[in-house]
Each structure stands twice: as structure tokens, then as C-alpha cells.
Amino acid sequence: MGRIEWAIWANVQAVYGAPCTLMGGIIGVFDFKNQWAAYYAIAISVIVWLVEYPRSKRRKGNTPARPFQEYIAPIWNAFGPIYKFYYIRFIFHLAVAIPLFFCLPTILGGIFMVSSGTLYFVAALLGEKWVPIKLAFGSGAAPAGKPASQGHISAPPSQPPPRAPPKARADNTEELQG
């Protein structure tokens, strides 16, 4: 059994928590106490989503990139260690979560941020780092080590199952022709 990659769990938790935080902020604007926390939730949810949208490369290297990740990742990659080390993300997510607990509809978003921050802390303790997925801009190229034909859709089979192996089918067509 392989090792758990905690950073991927944290990333998914934060990416899915950002829209939840946004919705809680929108609901919190309408006649709830501490509306400032609702406005904060709206603003911070967009920031968290943009920070967390690029996916890190897995250890095996078979990570599918998110759509348009090749445009966002170089911006964050330019920040160097501030973006790559998960201790900083741990502190970021915990700091972001504190004001979310002051308005009722944004509490669930705060729970998402605390849990993703905790998962980033576990990832940092285990020595994980953010590694960008190498993709060319707009090329739709496959990740390194993958065949270029990965995105190619092949034609559907011409014969319904059960099908004979390709070699047996080739031998059968030779016998029919000869």
C-alpha cells in the first residue's frame, strides 16, 4: 500500500471549501450579525481558490492538471518558497479561517479552511513540497512520461463483444481472404 499524499487532500479540501465559503459569505450579507465577516468571506474565498487551484505533481507523476492550470501556476511559482512550502500554507489557512467563525453562514467555510490547514501541516511534517506540473501554455500537452496520444480518442470497436485478440482477428481475416 502506498503512502498517503496529504497535500493533495489539503488542496482538494481548500479548492472545494472556497466556493462553500463564497456561498456562506453571500448568504451572510443578508441580515446577519457581523456582516464584515461575510464580506471578508467573499473576498478571501476568491483568493483561496486562486491560490489553491493549481494542483501539485504527485510522487508517481501521473497527476492530471486542472483546466487552465498552466496559466495560473507560473504566477504562483514565481513566489518561490512562499508558495512551495506547506508550513506557510498551514499558517495562511489558519489565519484566513479565524474571521470566518464570526458570522453564522461562514462557519462551514472556516471549518474547511482549518481542516485544509491541518492537512497542510501534516504534509509539511512529512516533508512534502509543491512541485509544478510541467505543461506548455495552451498546448494541452501530456505530462512528462506520458504518451502524446493520451488525449487522442480512438474509434469505437467495429465488432461487439466478445472480441478475439487482435492477432487472432488478423489470422482469421487472412484465412478468409486466402
Backbone as a ProteinNet text record, in pm:
[ID]
protein_1_A
[PRIMARY]
MGRIEWAIWANVQAVYGAPCTLMGGIIGVFDFKNQWAAYYAIAISVIVWLVEYPRSKRRKGNTPARPFQEYIAPIWNAFGPIYKFYYIRFIFHLAVAIPLFFCLPTILGGIFMVSSGTLYFVAALLGEKWVPIKLAFGSGAAPAGKPASQGHISAPPSQPPPRAPPKARADNTEELQG
[TERTIARY]
84.3	0	89	55.1	137	117	208.4	197.1	86.4	22.8	-81	-12.9	-59.6	-8.2	-104.9	-69.8	-158	-182.3	-85.7	-100.5	-211.3	-229.4	-336.3	-472.4	-485	-608.4	-634.2	-530.8	-545.8	-584.8	-524.2	-554	-699.5	-746.1	-885.1	-979.8	-945.2	-1026.6	-1038.3	-928.7	-931.1	-1003.4	-983	-1049.6	-1200.8	-1246.5	-1390.1	-1444	-1359.2	-1402.4	-1420.5	-1347.5	-1357.7	-1497.7	-1559.4	-1697.7	-1796.5	-1773	-1859.7	-1847.5	-1725.9	-1703.1	-1767.8	-1758.5	-1820.8	-1972.4	-2033	-2178.9	-2218.5	-2139.9	-2167.7	-2155	-2057.5	-2041.8	-2157.7	-2204.6	-2318.5	-2443.8	-2465.2	-2581.2	-2565	-2443.4	-2418.5	-2437.1	-2432.2	-2451.6	-2595.4	-2689	-2829.9	-2873	-2871	-2931.4	-2877.6	-2747.7	-2683.6	-2593.4	-2565.9	-2470.8	-2332.1	-2247.9	-2108.7	-2100.4	-2165.8	-2163	-2022.6	-1936.3	-1798.9	-1732.5	-1767.3	-1710.5	-1764.6	-1886.4	-1943	-1872.6	-1848.6	-1774.4	-1631.2	-1572.6	-1439.2	-1440.8	-1544.2	-1554.6	-1563.8	-1636.7	-1648	-1512.2	-1440.4	-1309.8	-1206.9	-1202.3	-1098.3	-1125.2	-1250.3	-1279.4	-1222.1	-1227.6	-1169.2	-1017.7	-957.7	-811.9	-767.4	-836.9	-800.7	-817.1	-924	-945.7	-834.6	-794.2	-686.3	-552.3	-526.8	-401.6	-399.4	-511.1	-515.4	-551.9	-593	-638.1	-529.6	-407.2	-305.6	-276.7	-277.5	-254.9	-106	-57.5	82.4	102	223.5	256.5	268.7	211.5	220.6	356.8	388.6	516.6	532.3	424.6	430.1	439.7	393	398.5	277.1	176.8	58.4	-55.8	-26.6	-125.7	-190.5	-322.4	-387.4	-396.8	-360.4	-367	-511.6	-543.9	-676.5	-681.2	-800.3	-810.5	-754.5	-677.8	-617.2	-514.9	-471.4	-370.6	-238.7	-210.5	-82.4	-70.3	-182.1	-176.8	-160.9	-216.2	-213.6	-87.6	-42.3	70.4	199.7	237.4	363.2	360.2	243.1	232.2	268.2	209.3	236.8	375.8	424	557.2	665.5	635.2	731.1	756.3	664.5	682.9	781.5	820.9	923.9	881.1	964.1	937	809.1	765.1	642	524.6	526.6	416.7	442.5	567.8	600.3	597.9	633.6	642.3	507.6	470.2	336.8	321.9	430.3	418.2	354.5	391.2	336.4	188.1	150.5	8.9	-70.3	-9.5	-74.3	-108.1	-10.9	-33.4	-135.4	-126.5	-219.1	-363	-386.8	-523.9	-579.9	-496.7	-546.8	-576.7	-491	-514.6	-638.7	-659.3	-776.2	-904.5	-897	-1016.8	-1070.2	-986.9	-1030.5	-1150.1	-1148.2	-1265.3	-1391.2	-1374.8	-1491.8	-1582.3	-1533.1	-1613.7	-1698.7	-1697.8	-1774.5	-1909.7	-1940.4	-2069.4	-2123.6	-2247.7	-2303.7	-2291.4	-2327.5	-2320.4	-2177.8	-2078.6	-1941.4	-1865.6	-1931.6	-1863	-1819	-1901.3	-1863.1	-1738.5	-1729.9	-1608.5	-1487.8	-1507.3	-1398.4	-1353	-1447.5	-1411.7	-1331.5	-1371.3	-1295.4	-1152.1	-1136.7	-1002.7	-916.8	-974.9	-899.1	-856.1	-946.6	-911	-806.3	-816	-712	-579.1	-582.6	-459.6	-396.7	-480	-428.5	-366.3	-431.2	-375.6	-243.9	-234.6	-107.3	1.6	-35.3	62.7	116.3	27.4	70.9	161.6	125.4	208.1	345.3	348.6	476.2	562.4	500.9	576.6	638.2	569.2	618.9	711.6	741.8	840.2	788.2	658.9	605.1	624	639.8	652.8	568.9	533.7	459.1	555.2	521.7	602.5	510.5	545.4	454.6	447.8	332.6	315.6	365.4	456.2	515	420.9	361.7	276	312.5	299.9	322.7	195.1	211	96.2	1.6	-121.6	-226.5	-205	-102.7	-75.2	-158.5	-204.4	-276.7	-185.5	-55.6	41.6	27.3	64.8	58.2	173	156.5	265.5	385.4	501.3	623.5	607.9	655.3	648.2	519.2	427.8	302.8	307.1	244.3	244.1	163.7	206.4	139.6	0.3	-26.2	-155.9	-259.1	-226.5	-316.7	-448.7	-445.9	-567.3	-641.2	-586.2	-646.9	-760.7	-873.2	-987.2	-986.9	-978.7	-976.2	-1117.5	-1125.7	-1255.1	-1319.5	-1451.5	-1517.2	-1495.5	-1507.3	-1486	-1591.8	-1551.4	-1644	-1718.2	-1671.5	-1733.1	-1777.8	-1900.7	-1946.6	-1872.5	-1872.1	-1804.2	-1877.4	-1818.5	-1677.3	-1594	-1481	-1391.8	-1270	-1221.9	-1099	-981	-866.9	-747.4	-709.5	-639.7	-606.6	-532.4	-442.5	-366.8	-458.3	-550.2	-643.8	-734.9	-774.6	-857.3	-779.2	-650.8	-567.7	-552.2	-530.5	-516.6	-647	-759.6	-889.1	-915.6	-881.2	-903.5	-812.9	-691.3	-601.3	-658.8	-718.2	-776.7	-896.8	-976.8	-1094.9	-1056	-948.6	-905.7	-831.3	-755.7	-667.9	-731.6
-117.7	0	124.4	225.3	344.4	442.6	538.3	644.6	741.2	796.4	896.6	1028.6	1094.6	1227	1330	1380.5	1468	1601.3	1649.5	1780	1778	1665.3	1657.1	1663.3	1596.8	1604.9	1749.1	1815.2	1953.2	2045.5	2023.6	2106.3	2090.6	1968.9	1945.2	2003.4	1989.1	2044.2	2195.9	2262.3	2408.4	2452.3	2379.1	2416.1	2401.2	2295.9	2278.1	2364	2403	2488.4	2633.3	2677.2	2816.5	2850.7	2770.1	2802.7	2795	2704.5	2696.4	2824.9	2873.6	2998.9	3115.6	3115.1	3220.3	3221.7	3103.9	3097.6	3140.6	3099.6	3143.6	3295	3352.8	3497.9	3569.4	3515.7	3577.4	3570.2	3456.9	3443.6	3534.4	3546.5	3626.6	3775.2	3820.4	3963	4003.9	3910.5	3940.9	3924	4031.1	4042.1	3943.3	3928.1	3851.3	3944.4	3907.6	3984.9	3970.3	4066.5	4066.8	4049.7	4139.9	4134.6	4156.4	4218.6	4238.4	4103.7	4001	3867.2	3805.9	3838.2	3788	3850.7	3980.8	4046.5	3991.9	3969	3908.8	3770.7	3691.5	3556.3	3558.5	3654.7	3665.7	3695.2	3789.7	3827.6	3715.4	3655.6	3556.6	3426.3	3395.7	3272.4	3277.7	3393	3407.3	3394.7	3455.6	3447.6	3304.1	3235.9	3097.4	3008	3027.7	2944.9	2967	3091.4	3117.4	3061.5	3068	3014.7	2862.2	2798.8	2653.3	2584.1	2656.8	2591.6	2508.9	2557.7	2471.6	2348.4	2236.2	2108.1	2076.3	2017.3	1977.1	1842.9	1820.2	1692.5	1585.7	1469.2	1358.6	1292.7	1209.2	1139	1050.4	982.8	894.6	973.8	1096.9	1180.4	1166.5	1092.1	1071.7	1163.8	1289.2	1384.8	1455.6	1447.2	1525.5	1671.6	1760.7	1903.1	1951	2050.5	2110.5	2199.4	2221.5	2309.4	2448.8	2500.6	2633.7	2647.9	2538.2	2543.2	2597.4	2572.7	2617.2	2768.4	2839.8	2985.7	3042.5	2973.4	3023.6	2980.3	2856.5	2800.4	2881.4	2931.7	3008.6	3136.5	3193.9	3315.9	3283.8	3176.4	3138.4	3079.5	3012.1	2952.1	3060.2	3179.3	3289.5	3334.7	3302.5	3339.4	3249.7	3140.1	3052.6	2984.2	2993.6	2918.1	2961.3	3082.1	3127.2	3041	2997.8	2917.7	2767.7	2726.3	2584.3	2511.2	2579.4	2510.3	2511.5	2396.1	2379.7	2435.3	2466.9	2533.4	2671.9	2738.6	2871.8	2861.8	2759.5	2740	2703.4	2627.9	2593.8	2721.1	2809.2	2935	3021.6	3025.1	3103.6	3057.7	2927.4	2877.5	2896.9	2881.7	2905.4	3054.1	3141.2	3284.9	3328.8	3270.6	3303.9	3257.8	3146.9	3086.6	3162.2	3231.8	3293.7	3387.4	3484.1	3572.1	3502	3385	3315.5	3259.6	3250.3	3196.1	3303	3427.3	3534.6	3559.1	3488.2	3502.4	3362.3	3337.7	3203.1	3134.2	3197.5	3125.1	3095.1	3160.9	3137.2	3037.8	2981.2	2887.4	2762	2711	2590.9	2616.9	2734.9	2770.9	2776.9	2825.3	2827.1	2687	2595.3	2456.1	2396.2	2426	2381.1	2433.4	2561.3	2620.6	2563.2	2540.9	2481.9	2340	2263	2124.7	2120.7	2207.6	2208.5	2257.4	2352.9	2396.2	2285.5	2207.9	2095.6	1990.2	1962.3	1865.6	1915.7	2046.1	2101.3	2089.7	2102	2085.7	1942.7	1845.5	1705.1	1683.6	1740.7	1728	1790.9	1904.6	1971.5	1889.5	1829.8	1746.5	1625.4	1574.4	1458.2	1496.2	1625.3	1670.2	1688.2	1698.5	1719.5	1865.2	1887.2	2021.9	2031.3	2153.9	2175.9	2168.1	2082.8	2066.5	2093.1	2186.9	2218.7	2106.1	2092.4	2000	2072.1	2009.8	2073.4	2061	2172.7	2178.3	2300.7	2289.3	2405.4	2489.1	2619.4	2708.5	2673.6	2638.2	2617.3	2500.8	2420.4	2313.4	2190.5	2175.8	2055.7	1934.8	1958.7	1850.7	1761.6	1637.8	1541.4	1565.5	1530.8	1543.9	1458.1	1493.1	1420.8	1272.8	1189.3	1046.3	984.4	1064.6	1012.4	1019.7	926.7	932.5	1051.9	1106.4	1223.9	1188.2	1060.3	1020	1001.5	1041.6	1022.5	1095.6	1211.1	1287.5	1244.7	1153.4	1109.1	1012	1033.3	944.1	847	718.9	619	589	525.2	489.4	379.1	375.5	270.1	134.5	26.9	-104.7	-134.3	-206.4	-238.3	-368.5	-449.4	-577.1	-578.8	-624.9	-628.9	-736.6	-724.3	-825.7	-958.9	-1068.7	-1092	-1084.1	-1012.7	-995.3	-1084.8	-1134.6	-1213.6	-1119.7	-1168.9	-1083.8	-1035.5	-921.7	-864.7	-962.2	-1042.8	-1136.3	-1243	-1294	-1394.7	-1337.4	-1211.9	-1148.3	-1131.6	-1097	-1081.4	-1215.8	-1323.3	-1456.2	-1499.1	-1466.9	-1503.8	-1432.1	-1302.8	-1230.1	-1282.2	-1327.7	-1386.2	-1516.5	-1597.9	-1724.1	-1700.9	-1599.6	-1570.7	-1519.1	-1438.8	-1382.8	-1487.7	-1575.8	-1669.4	-1797.8
0	0	0	-81	-94.1	19.5	23.3	123.5	86.5	186.8	163.5	131.4	28.5	-6.4	51.6	166.7	243.4	175.2	100.5	35.9	-68.8	-135.1	-234.8	-166.1	-51.8	24.1	69.4	115.7	162.3	47.4	-69	-184.8	-227	-233.3	-272	-167.1	-41.7	67.2	53	21.4	8.1	-119.1	-229.4	-355.3	-342.9	-274.3	-255.2	-140.9	-50	59.2	18.3	-84	-128.2	-180.6	-268.1	-307.8	-192.5	-99.7	18.3	101.3	113.9	185.7	111.5	-20	-100.8	-81	-86.1	-66.5	74.2	172.8	308.9	322.1	253	255.3	189.5	77.5	8.7	95.9	158.7	247.9	370.1	422.4	541.4	521.9	398.1	370.4	401.1	390.8	408	553.4	628.6	760.9	864.1	869.6	975.4	1054.1	1178	1257.1	1196.2	1224.4	1175.9	1024.7	953.4	808.1	754.1	831.1	785.5	759.9	839.6	818.9	690.4	654.3	529	409.1	416	307.1	299.6	414	419	355.1	384.1	329	177.5	123.9	-22.2	-82.8	-25.5	-81.2	-63.1	53.6	81.1	7	-21.5	-95	-235.7	-298.5	-432.6	-425.2	-324.6	-309.7	-281.9	-191.6	-159.2	-281.4	-357.1	-475.5	-577.9	-597.7	-693.7	-645.6	-516.1	-462.3	-471.2	-443.8	-435.7	-565.9	-667.7	-791	-860.3	-874.2	-937.8	-852.1	-916.5	-849.4	-849.3	-742	-732.6	-801.2	-846.8	-909.8	-802	-827.7	-733.3	-743.3	-646	-645.7	-767.9	-806.7	-923	-1052.7	-1051.2	-1170.6	-1260.1	-1218.9	-1303.3	-1262.1	-1245.2	-1198.2	-1316.6	-1331.6	-1436.4	-1392.4	-1479.4	-1447.1	-1455	-1376.1	-1384.8	-1508.2	-1561.9	-1679	-1649.4	-1740.1	-1733.9	-1621.3	-1565.3	-1460.2	-1513.5	-1640	-1695.5	-1700.9	-1686.3	-1686.3	-1545	-1445.3	-1308.1	-1234	-1257	-1181.7	-1193.8	-1312.5	-1318.2	-1235.4	-1219	-1138.1	-993.4	-939.7	-802.1	-787.1	-890.2	-884.3	-874.1	-921.3	-913.8	-769.9	-678.9	-539.3	-466.5	-530.4	-475.7	-348	-242.8	-120.2	-48.5	-71.9	-6.5	-51.4	-175.2	-229.1	-216.6	-219	-227	-93.3	15.2	143.3	213	264.7	320.2	460.7	529.7	659.5	641.9	534.4	507.3	473.7	397.5	366	491.2	579.7	706.8	784	797.4	868.9	795.4	662.5	581.4	603.2	595.7	608.2	749.1	849.7	985.2	1007.6	955.5	970.6	893.3	777.1	695.8	764.8	836.2	894.8	1016.3	1087.9	1214.2	1196.5	1104.3	1091.6	1040.6	979.1	925.4	1034.9	1156.1	1266	1335.6	1286.3	1349.1	1283.8	1176.5	1109.1	1083.9	1119	1114.7	978.2	868.1	740.2	692.8	748.1	702.4	789.3	889.7	979.6	905.4	815.1	740.7	656	595.9	522.5	614.4	736.4	833.9	871	882.4	912.3	797.3	674.1	558.3	563.5	595.4	596.1	708.6	825.2	935.8	901	841.1	806.8	696.4	597.3	493.2	551.3	642.1	707.2	790.1	858.8	936.6	846.2	734	639.2	579.6	554.4	506.2	612.8	739	846.1	849.2	833.6	828.7	707.6	592.5	472.2	493.7	560.7	586.1	681.7	782.5	875.9	805.7	704.2	631	516.3	502	403.7	262.3	245	110.4	69.6	-61.6	-117.2	-242.8	-280.5	-403.3	-521.3	-618	-739.1	-857.4	-945.2	-1055.8	-1158.2	-1220.1	-1331.2	-1455.4	-1528.4	-1646.7	-1765.1	-1804.6	-1921.9	-2002.6	-2133.7	-2220.1	-2221	-2239	-2239.6	-2352.5	-2316.5	-2414.6	-2508.5	-2487.4	-2582	-2554.5	-2430.7	-2395	-2394.6	-2382.9	-2387.5	-2266.1	-2284.6	-2175.2	-2079.1	-1951.6	-1855.7	-1895.4	-1839.5	-1873.1	-1842	-1935	-1914.9	-1966.4	-2014.3	-2067.6	-2220	-2288.1	-2434.4	-2484.4	-2596.4	-2652.3	-2701.3	-2728.2	-2779.2	-2668.4	-2546.9	-2434.7	-2457.6	-2515.9	-2539.1	-2664.5	-2743.6	-2867.7	-2838.5	-2902.2	-2884.6	-3001.1	-2970.8	-3077	-3123	-3239.5	-3296.8	-3213	-3207.9	-3131.5	-3199.2	-3124.3	-3184.3	-3290	-3392.8	-3501.3	-3476	-3382.9	-3354.7	-3208.3	-3181.9	-3042.6	-2964	-2830.4	-2750.8	-2759.4	-2735.4	-2705.5	-2832	-2823.6	-2937.5	-2920	-3028	-3026.3	-3012.9	-2964.3	-2958.3	-3098.5	-3107.5	-3239.7	-3330.4	-3275.3	-3358.5	-3416.7	-3337.1	-3385.8	-3493.3	-3477.3	-3580.9	-3709.1	-3700.2	-3820.3	-3890.2	-3814.4	-3873.8	-3939.7	-3878.7	-3931.8	-4062.8	-4072.9	-4198.4	-4307.9	-4274.5	-4376.4	-4430.2	-4338.8	-4382.2	-4471.6	-4439.5	-4520.4	-4658.7	-4665.6	-4793.2	-4877.2	-4817.7	-4888.6	-4909.9
[MASK]
++++++++++++++++++++++++++++++++++++++++++++++++++++++++++++++++++++++++++++++++++++++++++++++++++++++++++++++++++++++++++++++++++++++++++++++++++++++++++++++++++++++++++++++++++

